[in-house]
């Protein structure tokens, strides 16, 4: 199984991705055959800083669970209002 095929299962979830030139926490928006779309989160303000398209063969590591990911999910969830559908 290719990495991109596995990442499709985690679309719209928070992950940590390390690629050749960097690594960031964020939300995996789309995993395609040749690239992924990734919204980077500023962990200090818990806001989306930027969206990046990463060429799939450059991805070195993806962390799907863990303490830091759980903290990010909790922070983002606590900032959502009851009527927020996004």
Secondary structure, 3 states (H helix, E strand, C coil): CCHHHHHHHHCCEEEEEEECCEEEEEEEEEECCCEEEEEEEECCCCEEEEEEEEEHHHEEEEECCCHHHHHHHHHHHHHCCCCCCC
